[in-house]
Amino acid sequence: MLTKQEIWSFMKAKLDQNISDAMHSIALAKESRNSETKSTAGDKYETGRAMVQIEIDKNAHNLNATRELINELSKIKLEKEHTKVEFGSLVYTDMGVYFISIGMGKLGINGFECFAISLASPLGAMMKDKKIGDKIVIQGRELTISQII
């Protein structure tokens, strides 16, 4: 059985790694851009620099998006006990375990599977405010909430 702390820590570590990777990619791209020398084929030089800048911009966007996810994740009060499904709930069902937080999908943690979903996801929206024993039908399949932590 997974705890909220274990899942949260796993997710945070994954996001921290994404930030590190994006920062490293930005640094490499900037180094590449700055070390490129202007050749007689000016168009080729400018095209190369523009492509590197696009890569830098893409990584900067990913970096900012990941920082926003970390900010959202940090709002979860891990010690809070939940009586209904809401942001920060760990929901056990007969079809799987769901951490209502940020959308990161399927996570494999210490041999257990868990799905990190947001309240904005279709399943998250259907689960919102449900209690133990409530049933949800999604894509023709019924799942029953057995525990909310």
C-alpha positions in Angstrom: 0.0 0.0 0.0 1.4 3.4 -1.0 1.3 6.5 1.1 0.6 10.0 -0.1 4.2 11.0 1.0 5.7 8.2 -1.1 3.8 9.2 -4.2 4.3 12.9 -3.6 8.1 12.4 -3.2 8.3 10.2 -6.3 6.5 12.9 -8.3 8.6 15.7 -6.9 11.8 13.8 -7.7 10.6 13.2 -11.3 9.7 16.9 -11.8 13.1 18.0 -10.3 14.8 15.7 -12.8 12.8 17.3 -15.6 13.9 20.7 -14.5 17.5 19.6 -14.3 17.3 18.1 -17.8 15.7 21.2 -19.3 18.3 23.5 -17.7 21.1 21.3 -19.0 19.6 21.3 -22.5 19.2 25.1 -22.5 22.9 25.5 -21.4 24.1 23.1 -24.2 22.0 24.9 -26.8 23.3 28.3 -25.7 26.8 27.1 -25.8 26.3 25.7 -29.3 24.7 28.9 -30.4 27.4 31.1 -29.0 30.3 29.0 -30.3 29.0 28.8 -33.9 31.1 31.0 -36.1 29.8 33.0 -38.9 30.6 31.5 -42.3 30.5 32.8 -45.8 27.3 31.0 -46.2 25.4 33.6 -44.1 22.0 32.1 -44.6 23.2 28.7 -43.2 24.6 30.4 -40.2 21.4 32.4 -39.5 19.2 29.3 -40.0 21.4 27.3 -37.6 21.2 30.0 -35.0 17.4 30.3 -35.4 17.0 26.5 -35.0 19.1 26.5 -31.8 17.0 29.4 -30.5 13.8 27.5 -31.2 15.3 24.6 -29.2 16.2 27.0 -26.3 12.7 28.5 -26.4 11.1 25.0 -26.3 13.2 23.9 -23.3 12.5 27.2 -21.5 8.7 26.6 -22.0 9.1 23.1 -20.6 11.1 24.4 -17.7 8.4 27.0 -16.8 5.6 24.4 -17.2 7.4 22.0 -14.9 8.0 24.8 -12.3 4.2 25.4 -12.4 3.6 21.7 -11.8 5.9 21.7 -8.8 4.2 24.8 -7.4 0.8 23.1 -7.8 2.1 19.9 -6.2 3.5 21.8 -3.3 0.0 23.0 -2.4 -1.0 19.5 -1.3 -1.3 19.1 2.4 0.0 15.5 2.9 -1.2 15.2 6.5 -4.8 16.1 5.6 -7.4 13.3 5.9 -10.1 13.4 3.3 -13.7 12.2 3.6 -14.5 13.0 0.0 -12.4 13.1 -3.2 -10.7 16.5 -3.6 -7.3 17.9 -4.5 -4.7 16.0 -2.5 -6.8 12.8 -2.0 -5.4 9.4 -2.4 -8.3 7.3 -3.7 -8.4 3.5 -3.7 -10.8 1.8 -6.0 -11.4 -1.7 -7.3 -9.8 -0.6 -10.5 -6.7 1.1 -9.2 -5.2 3.8 -7.0 -5.5 7.4 -7.9 -3.6 10.4 -6.4 -5.7 13.5 -7.1 -3.0 16.1 -7.7 -1.4 17.0 -11.1 -1.7 15.0 -14.2 1.4 12.7 -14.5 -0.4 9.5 -15.5 0.7 6.1 -14.5 3.5 5.9 -11.9 5.3 2.7 -10.9 6.5 3.1 -7.3 8.1 0.4 -5.2 6.3 -2.3 -7.2 2.9 -0.6 -6.9 1.0 1.3 -9.6 -0.7 4.5 -9.0 -2.3 7.1 -11.4 -1.6 10.8 -10.8 -4.6 12.6 -12.2 -5.9 16.2 -11.9 -9.5 17.2 -11.0 -9.6 18.6 -14.5 -9.2 15.2 -16.1 -12.4 13.3 -17.1 -12.0 10.8 -14.4 -10.9 13.4 -11.8 -14.0 15.5 -12.6 -16.2 12.4 -12.2 -14.6 11.5 -8.9 -14.8 15.0 -7.4 -16.7 15.1 -4.1 -17.4 11.3 -4.2 -17.3 9.4 -1.0 -16.3 5.8 0.1 -18.8 3.3 -1.5 -19.7 5.6 -4.4 -19.6 4.2 -7.9 -18.4 5.8 -11.1 -19.0 4.6 -14.6 -16.3 5.6 -17.1 -16.1 4.2 -20.6 -18.6 1.6 -19.8 -16.7 0.3 -16.8 -17.8 0.7 -13.2 -15.4 1.5 -10.4 -16.2 1.7 -6.7 -14.3 3.9 -4.2 -13.1 1.7 -1.4 -10.9 4.1 0.5 -10.0 7.9 0.6 -6.9 9.1 2.4 
